[in-house]
């Protein structure tokens, strides 16, 4: 699950970087914000929950 979270984070970063190719300022802003949201969901939602399952203090 940690690999999936990392891949989602990278996908969000890639979407944000690709916003440079989108014509129009507001469209660029929207695509960049969508990429940021995808990266945050990957980091906070998937990656953090996978880490908390195997946390060292839950032994």
N, CA, C and O atoms as a CHARMM CRD file, in Angstrom:
* protein
*
  236
    1    1 UNK  N      0.82300  -1.19200   0.00000 PROA 1      0.00000
    2    1 UNK  CA     0.00000   0.00000   0.00000 PROA 1      0.00000
    3    1 UNK  C      0.87100   1.26200   0.00000 PROA 1      0.00000
    4    1 UNK  O      0.47100   2.31000  -0.50600 PROA 1      0.00000
    5    2 UNK  N      2.07400   1.13400   0.58200 PROA 2      0.00000
    6    2 UNK  CA     2.97500   2.28100   0.59900 PROA 2      0.00000
    7    2 UNK  C      3.42900   2.63200  -0.81200 PROA 2      0.00000
    8    2 UNK  O      3.62300   3.80200  -1.13800 PROA 2      0.00000
    9    3 UNK  N      3.59600   1.60600  -1.64600 PROA 3      0.00000
   10    3 UNK  CA     3.99400   1.84700  -3.03800 PROA 3      0.00000
   11    3 UNK  C      2.87800   2.57600  -3.77800 PROA 3      0.00000
   12    3 UNK  O      3.14900   3.47600  -4.57400 PROA 3      0.00000
   13    4 UNK  N      1.64100   2.20300  -3.52800 PROA 4      0.00000
   14    4 UNK  CA     0.50400   2.86600  -4.17000 PROA 4      0.00000
   15    4 UNK  C      0.43100   4.33400  -3.74100 PROA 4      0.00000
   16    4 UNK  O      0.19300   5.21400  -4.56900 PROA 4      0.00000
   17    5 UNK  N      0.63300   4.59100  -2.46700 PROA 5      0.00000
   18    5 UNK  CA     0.63000   5.96400  -1.97800 PROA 5      0.00000
   19    5 UNK  C      1.72500   6.79100  -2.61900 PROA 5      0.00000
   20    5 UNK  O      1.50300   7.94300  -2.99200 PROA 5      0.00000
   21    6 UNK  N      2.90700   6.20700  -2.74900 PROA 6      0.00000
   22    6 UNK  CA     4.01400   6.90600  -3.39400 PROA 6      0.00000
   23    6 UNK  C      3.71500   7.16900  -4.86600 PROA 6      0.00000
   24    6 UNK  O      4.02400   8.24600  -5.37600 PROA 6      0.00000
   25    7 UNK  N      3.12300   6.20600  -5.54800 PROA 7      0.00000
   26    7 UNK  CA     2.76900   6.39000  -6.95900 PROA 7      0.00000
   27    7 UNK  C      1.70500   7.47100  -7.14200 PROA 7      0.00000
   28    7 UNK  O      1.75300   8.22900  -8.11100 PROA 7      0.00000
   29    8 UNK  N      0.75200   7.54600  -6.22600 PROA 8      0.00000
   30    8 UNK  CA    -0.27000   8.58600  -6.29600 PROA 8      0.00000
   31    8 UNK  C      0.34400   9.95500  -6.05800 PROA 8      0.00000
   32    8 UNK  O     -0.04400  10.93100  -6.70100 PROA 8      0.00000
   33    9 UNK  N      1.30000  10.03400  -5.13900 PROA 9      0.00000
   34    9 UNK  CA     2.00200  11.30500  -4.90700 PROA 9      0.00000
   35    9 UNK  C      2.75500  11.75500  -6.15300 PROA 9      0.00000
   36    9 UNK  O      2.70200  12.92600  -6.52900 PROA 9      0.00000
   37   10 UNK  N      3.44700  10.83500  -6.78400 PROA 10     0.00000
   38   10 UNK  CA     4.19700  11.15800  -8.00100 PROA 10     0.00000
   39   10 UNK  C      3.24500  11.52000  -9.13100 PROA 10     0.00000
   40   10 UNK  O      3.53700  12.42000  -9.91900 PROA 10     0.00000
   41   11 UNK  N      2.12300  10.84200  -9.22200 PROA 11     0.00000
   42   11 UNK  CA     1.13000  11.18000 -10.23900 PROA 11     0.00000
   43   11 UNK  C      0.59400  12.59200 -10.03300 PROA 11     0.00000
   44   11 UNK  O      0.42400  13.33400 -11.00000 PROA 11     0.00000
   45   12 UNK  N      0.33000  12.96600  -8.80100 PROA 12     0.00000
   46   12 UNK  CA    -0.13300  14.32100  -8.51500 PROA 12     0.00000
   47   12 UNK  C      0.90800  15.36100  -8.88700 PROA 12     0.00000
   48   12 UNK  O      0.57400  16.41200  -9.43500 PROA 12     0.00000
   49   13 UNK  N      2.16900  15.07300  -8.59000 PROA 13     0.00000
   50   13 UNK  CA     3.24900  15.97900  -8.97000 PROA 13     0.00000
   51   13 UNK  C      3.33200  16.09700 -10.47900 PROA 13     0.00000
   52   13 UNK  O      3.52400  17.19000 -11.01100 PROA 13     0.00000
   53   14 UNK  N      3.18600  14.97200 -11.17600 PROA 14     0.00000
   54   14 UNK  CA     3.25200  14.96500 -12.63600 PROA 14     0.00000
   55   14 UNK  C      2.09900  15.76500 -13.24600 PROA 14     0.00000
   56   14 UNK  O      2.29700  16.47200 -14.23400 PROA 14     0.00000
   57   15 UNK  N      0.91700  15.66300 -12.67900 PROA 15     0.00000
   58   15 UNK  CA    -0.22900  16.44800 -13.15700 PROA 15     0.00000
   59   15 UNK  C      0.03600  17.94000 -12.96000 PROA 15     0.00000
   60   15 UNK  O     -0.26300  18.74900 -13.83900 PROA 15     0.00000
   61   16 UNK  N      0.59100  18.29500 -11.81800 PROA 16     0.00000
   62   16 UNK  CA     0.88800  19.70400 -11.55400 PROA 16     0.00000
   63   16 UNK  C      1.94700  20.23700 -12.51200 PROA 16     0.00000
   64   16 UNK  O      1.85400  21.38100 -12.95600 PROA 16     0.00000
   65   17 UNK  N      2.93300  19.44200 -12.83100 PROA 17     0.00000
   66   17 UNK  CA     3.97800  19.86700 -13.76700 PROA 17     0.00000
   67   17 UNK  C      3.40600  19.99500 -15.17600 PROA 17     0.00000
   68   17 UNK  O      3.78900  20.89800 -15.91900 PROA 17     0.00000
   69   18 UNK  N      2.51000  19.11500 -15.54100 PROA 18     0.00000
   70   18 UNK  CA     1.91800  19.17500 -16.87900 PROA 18     0.00000
   71   18 UNK  C      0.96400  20.34800 -17.05300 PROA 18     0.00000
   72   18 UNK  O      0.53200  20.62500 -18.17200 PROA 18     0.00000
   73   19 UNK  N      0.63700  21.02600 -15.99500 PROA 19     0.00000
   74   19 UNK  CA    -0.24500  22.18400 -16.12000 PROA 19     0.00000
   75   19 UNK  C      0.41000  23.30600 -16.91300 PROA 19     0.00000
   76   19 UNK  O     -0.27300  24.22300 -17.36700 PROA 19     0.00000
   77   20 UNK  N      1.72000  23.24300 -17.08200 PROA 20     0.00000
   78   20 UNK  CA     2.43000  24.24900 -17.87200 PROA 20     0.00000
   79   20 UNK  C      1.99500  24.18800 -19.33300 PROA 20     0.00000
   80   20 UNK  O      1.98000  25.21000 -20.02000 PROA 20     0.00000
   81   21 UNK  N      1.64600  23.01000 -19.80300 PROA 21     0.00000
   82   21 UNK  CA     1.26000  22.81700 -21.20600 PROA 21     0.00000
   83   21 UNK  C     -0.19300  23.20800 -21.49700 PROA 21     0.00000
   84   21 UNK  O     -0.58800  23.27300 -22.66100 PROA 21     0.00000
   85   22 UNK  N     -0.97900  23.46500 -20.47300 PROA 22     0.00000
   86   22 UNK  CA    -2.39500  23.77500 -20.64400 PROA 22     0.00000
   87   22 UNK  C     -2.54400  25.24800 -21.04000 PROA 22     0.00000
   88   22 UNK  O     -1.98400  26.12300 -20.37800 PROA 22     0.00000
   89   23 UNK  N     -3.28400  25.52800 -22.10000 PROA 23     0.00000
   90   23 UNK  CA    -3.48500  26.93100 -22.46700 PROA 23     0.00000
   91   23 UNK  C     -4.49400  27.61600 -21.54200 PROA 23     0.00000
   92   23 UNK  O     -5.48600  27.01000 -21.13600 PROA 23     0.00000
   93   24 UNK  N     -4.23900  28.84200 -21.22700 PROA 24     0.00000
   94   24 UNK  CA    -5.15000  29.61100 -20.36700 PROA 24     0.00000
   95   24 UNK  C     -4.69000  29.59900 -18.92800 PROA 24     0.00000
   96   24 UNK  O     -4.33900  28.55600 -18.37600 PROA 24     0.00000
   97   25 UNK  N     -4.69800  30.75900 -18.33800 PROA 25     0.00000
   98   25 UNK  CA    -4.19900  30.90200 -16.97600 PROA 25     0.00000
   99   25 UNK  C     -5.09700  30.18900 -15.97700 PROA 25     0.00000
  100   25 UNK  O     -4.59800  29.50000 -15.08800 PROA 25     0.00000
  101   26 UNK  N     -6.39700  30.33800 -16.10200 PROA 26     0.00000
  102   26 UNK  CA    -7.30700  29.72000 -15.14200 PROA 26     0.00000
  103   26 UNK  C     -7.32000  28.19900 -15.29200 PROA 26     0.00000
  104   26 UNK  O     -7.46400  27.47700 -14.30500 PROA 26     0.00000
  105   27 UNK  N     -7.17000  27.72100 -16.51000 PROA 27     0.00000
  106   27 UNK  CA    -7.08600  26.27200 -16.71300 PROA 27     0.00000
  107   27 UNK  C     -5.79700  25.72500 -16.11100 PROA 27     0.00000
  108   27 UNK  O     -5.79900  24.64600 -15.51900 PROA 27     0.00000
  109   28 UNK  N     -4.69700  26.46000 -16.25700 PROA 28     0.00000
  110   28 UNK  CA    -3.43500  26.04700 -15.64700 PROA 28     0.00000
  111   28 UNK  C     -3.56500  25.98800 -14.13100 PROA 28     0.00000
  112   28 UNK  O     -3.09800  25.04900 -13.48700 PROA 28     0.00000
  113   29 UNK  N     -4.20200  27.00300 -13.58100 PROA 29     0.00000
  114   29 UNK  CA    -4.39300  27.04200 -12.13500 PROA 29     0.00000
  115   29 UNK  C     -5.24500  25.86900 -11.65800 PROA 29     0.00000
  116   29 UNK  O     -4.95800  25.26700 -10.62400 PROA 29     0.00000
  117   30 UNK  N     -6.27700  25.55200 -12.40500 PROA 30     0.00000
  118   30 UNK  CA    -7.15900  24.45100 -12.03800 PROA 30     0.00000
  119   30 UNK  C     -6.42900  23.11000 -12.10900 PROA 30     0.00000
  120   30 UNK  O     -6.56600  22.27900 -11.21200 PROA 30     0.00000
  121   31 UNK  N     -5.65700  22.90000 -13.16900 PROA 31     0.00000
  122   31 UNK  CA    -4.92900  21.63900 -13.31300 PROA 31     0.00000
  123   31 UNK  C     -3.83700  21.52200 -12.25000 PROA 31     0.00000
  124   31 UNK  O     -3.63100  20.44500 -11.69200 PROA 31     0.00000
  125   32 UNK  N     -3.14100  22.61800 -11.96800 PROA 32     0.00000
  126   32 UNK  CA    -2.11300  22.59100 -10.92800 PROA 32     0.00000
  127   32 UNK  C     -2.72900  22.30700  -9.55900 PROA 32     0.00000
  128   32 UNK  O     -2.16200  21.55000  -8.77100 PROA 32     0.00000
  129   33 UNK  N     -3.87400  22.90400  -9.27400 PROA 33     0.00000
  130   33 UNK  CA    -4.55700  22.64700  -7.99900 PROA 33     0.00000
  131   33 UNK  C     -5.02700  21.19400  -7.92200 PROA 33     0.00000
  132   33 UNK  O     -4.96600  20.57700  -6.85900 PROA 33     0.00000
  133   34 UNK  N     -5.49100  20.65400  -9.03600 PROA 34     0.00000
  134   34 UNK  CA    -5.91200  19.25300  -9.05400 PROA 34     0.00000
  135   34 UNK  C     -4.72600  18.33100  -8.79800 PROA 34     0.00000
  136   34 UNK  O     -4.85400  17.34000  -8.07900 PROA 34     0.00000
  137   35 UNK  N     -3.58300  18.65000  -9.37600 PROA 35     0.00000
  138   35 UNK  CA    -2.38100  17.86400  -9.12400 PROA 35     0.00000
  139   35 UNK  C     -1.95800  17.92800  -7.67400 PROA 35     0.00000
  140   35 UNK  O     -1.55000  16.92200  -7.09300 PROA 35     0.00000
  141   36 UNK  N     -2.05500  19.11300  -7.08600 PROA 36     0.00000
  142   36 UNK  CA    -1.72300  19.27500  -5.67200 PROA 36     0.00000
  143   36 UNK  C     -2.66400  18.45800  -4.79600 PROA 36     0.00000
  144   36 UNK  O     -2.22500  17.82700  -3.83500 PROA 36     0.00000
  145   37 UNK  N     -3.94400  18.46400  -5.11900 PROA 37     0.00000
  146   37 UNK  CA    -4.92400  17.69900  -4.34400 PROA 37     0.00000
  147   37 UNK  C     -4.63900  16.20500  -4.45200 PROA 37     0.00000
  148   37 UNK  O     -4.71700  15.48600  -3.45500 PROA 37     0.00000
  149   38 UNK  N     -4.31100  15.73400  -5.64700 PROA 38     0.00000
  150   38 UNK  CA    -4.00300  14.31300  -5.82800 PROA 38     0.00000
  151   38 UNK  C     -2.76300  13.93500  -5.01200 PROA 38     0.00000
  152   38 UNK  O     -2.73500  12.87700  -4.38400 PROA 38     0.00000
  153   39 UNK  N     -1.74900  14.78800  -5.01700 PROA 39     0.00000
  154   39 UNK  CA    -0.53500  14.50800  -4.25300 PROA 39     0.00000
  155   39 UNK  C     -0.81400  14.50000  -2.74800 PROA 39     0.00000
  156   39 UNK  O     -0.27600  13.66200  -2.02400 PROA 39     0.00000
  157   40 UNK  N     -1.63600  15.41200  -2.28000 PROA 40     0.00000
  158   40 UNK  CA    -1.96300  15.46000  -0.84800 PROA 40     0.00000
  159   40 UNK  C     -2.77900  14.23600  -0.43800 PROA 40     0.00000
  160   40 UNK  O     -2.56300  13.67800   0.63800 PROA 40     0.00000
  161   41 UNK  N     -3.71000  13.82000  -1.28500 PROA 41     0.00000
  162   41 UNK  CA    -4.49600  12.61700  -0.98300 PROA 41     0.00000
  163   41 UNK  C     -3.57800  11.40500  -0.92800 PROA 41     0.00000
  164   41 UNK  O     -3.74600  10.53500  -0.07400 PROA 41     0.00000
  165   42 UNK  N     -2.61100  11.34400  -1.83500 PROA 42     0.00000
  166   42 UNK  CA    -1.66700  10.23300  -1.80400 PROA 42     0.00000
  167   42 UNK  C     -0.82600  10.23500  -0.55400 PROA 42     0.00000
  168   42 UNK  O     -0.59200   9.18400   0.04200 PROA 42     0.00000
  169   43 UNK  N     -0.36700  11.41000  -0.14600 PROA 43     0.00000
  170   43 UNK  CA     0.52500  11.49100   1.01400 PROA 43     0.00000
  171   43 UNK  C     -0.23500  11.33600   2.32400 PROA 43     0.00000
  172   43 UNK  O      0.14000  10.52100   3.16800 PROA 43     0.00000
  173   44 UNK  N     -1.28800  12.10500   2.49800 PROA 44     0.00000
  174   44 UNK  CA    -1.99800  12.10900   3.77900 PROA 44     0.00000
  175   44 UNK  C     -2.99300  10.95600   3.86800 PROA 44     0.00000
  176   44 UNK  O     -3.14200  10.34300   4.92500 PROA 44     0.00000
  177   45 UNK  N     -3.65900  10.66600   2.78500 PROA 45     0.00000
  178   45 UNK  CA    -4.68700   9.63000   2.82400 PROA 45     0.00000
  179   45 UNK  C     -4.13500   8.22400   2.75100 PROA 45     0.00000
  180   45 UNK  O     -4.37900   7.41100   3.64200 PROA 45     0.00000
  181   46 UNK  N     -3.39100   7.93000   1.69600 PROA 46     0.00000
  182   46 UNK  CA    -2.96600   6.54900   1.45500 PROA 46     0.00000
  183   46 UNK  C     -1.67300   6.22200   2.19200 PROA 46     0.00000
  184   46 UNK  O     -1.59700   5.23500   2.92300 PROA 46     0.00000
  185   47 UNK  N     -0.66400   7.05200   1.99500 PROA 47     0.00000
  186   47 UNK  CA     0.65300   6.76000   2.55400 PROA 47     0.00000
  187   47 UNK  C      0.63700   6.81100   4.08000 PROA 47     0.00000
  188   47 UNK  O      1.22600   5.94800   4.73100 PROA 47     0.00000
  189   48 UNK  N     -0.01900   7.79300   4.64900 PROA 48     0.00000
  190   48 UNK  CA    -0.06400   7.91200   6.10300 PROA 48     0.00000
  191   48 UNK  C     -0.85400   6.77000   6.73000 PROA 48     0.00000
  192   48 UNK  O     -0.44200   6.22700   7.75400 PROA 48     0.00000
  193   49 UNK  N     -1.97200   6.40200   6.13500 PROA 49     0.00000
  194   49 UNK  CA    -2.75300   5.30400   6.71200 PROA 49     0.00000
  195   49 UNK  C     -2.01200   3.97700   6.59600 PROA 49     0.00000
  196   49 UNK  O     -2.12200   3.12600   7.47900 PROA 49     0.00000
  197   50 UNK  N     -1.26300   3.79500   5.52200 PROA 50     0.00000
  198   50 UNK  CA    -0.46400   2.56600   5.39700 PROA 50     0.00000
  199   50 UNK  C      0.65800   2.55100   6.42600 PROA 50     0.00000
  200   50 UNK  O      0.99300   1.50000   6.97200 PROA 50     0.00000
  201   51 UNK  N      1.22900   3.70000   6.68500 PROA 51     0.00000
  202   51 UNK  CA     2.28100   3.77600   7.70000 PROA 51     0.00000
  203   51 UNK  C      1.72500   3.52100   9.10200 PROA 51     0.00000
  204   51 UNK  O      2.36800   2.85700   9.91400 PROA 51     0.00000
  205   52 UNK  N      0.55600   4.03700   9.38000 PROA 52     0.00000
  206   52 UNK  CA    -0.01700   3.87500  10.71400 PROA 52     0.00000
  207   52 UNK  C     -0.42800   2.43100  11.01600 PROA 52     0.00000
  208   52 UNK  O     -0.52500   2.05200  12.18300 PROA 52     0.00000
  209   53 UNK  N     -0.66900   1.62100   9.97700 PROA 53     0.00000
  210   53 UNK  CA    -0.99900   0.21400  10.21100 PROA 53     0.00000
  211   53 UNK  C      0.17900  -0.52300  10.83800 PROA 53     0.00000
  212   53 UNK  O     -0.00600  -1.35300  11.72800 PROA 53     0.00000
  213   54 UNK  N      1.38200  -0.22100  10.37600 PROA 54     0.00000
  214   54 UNK  CA     2.57900  -0.91200  10.84300 PROA 54     0.00000
  215   54 UNK  C      3.45200  -0.00200  11.70100 PROA 54     0.00000
  216   54 UNK  O      4.67600  -0.12900  11.68900 PROA 54     0.00000
  217   55 UNK  N      2.84700   0.89500  12.42900 PROA 55     0.00000
  218   55 UNK  CA     3.61700   1.85000  13.22800 PROA 55     0.00000
  219   55 UNK  C      4.38700   1.12600  14.32700 PROA 55     0.00000
  220   55 UNK  O      3.93800   0.11200  14.86100 PROA 55     0.00000
  221   56 UNK  N      5.54600   1.66500  14.64700 PROA 56     0.00000
  222   56 UNK  CA     6.42900   1.01800  15.60200 PROA 56     0.00000
  223   56 UNK  C      5.84600   1.02900  17.02100 PROA 56     0.00000
  224   56 UNK  O      6.14900   0.14300  17.82000 PROA 56     0.00000
  225   57 UNK  N      5.03000   2.00800  17.33000 PROA 57     0.00000
  226   57 UNK  CA     4.47600   2.09500  18.67800 PROA 57     0.00000
  227   57 UNK  C      3.24200   1.21800  18.86400 PROA 57     0.00000
  228   57 UNK  O      2.69800   1.16100  19.96600 PROA 57     0.00000
  229   58 UNK  N      2.78700   0.53400  17.81500 PROA 58     0.00000
  230   58 UNK  CA     1.62300  -0.35100  17.92700 PROA 58     0.00000
  231   58 UNK  C      2.04200  -1.80200  18.07600 PROA 58     0.00000
  232   58 UNK  O      1.23300  -2.70000  17.84300 PROA 58     0.00000
  233   59 UNK  N      3.25900  -2.04600  18.45100 PROA 59     0.00000
  234   59 UNK  CA     3.78100  -3.41700  18.55200 PROA 59     0.00000
  235   59 UNK  C      3.24500  -4.15100  19.73600 PROA 59     0.00000
  236   59 UNK  O      3.59300  -5.31200  19.95200 PROA 59     0.00000
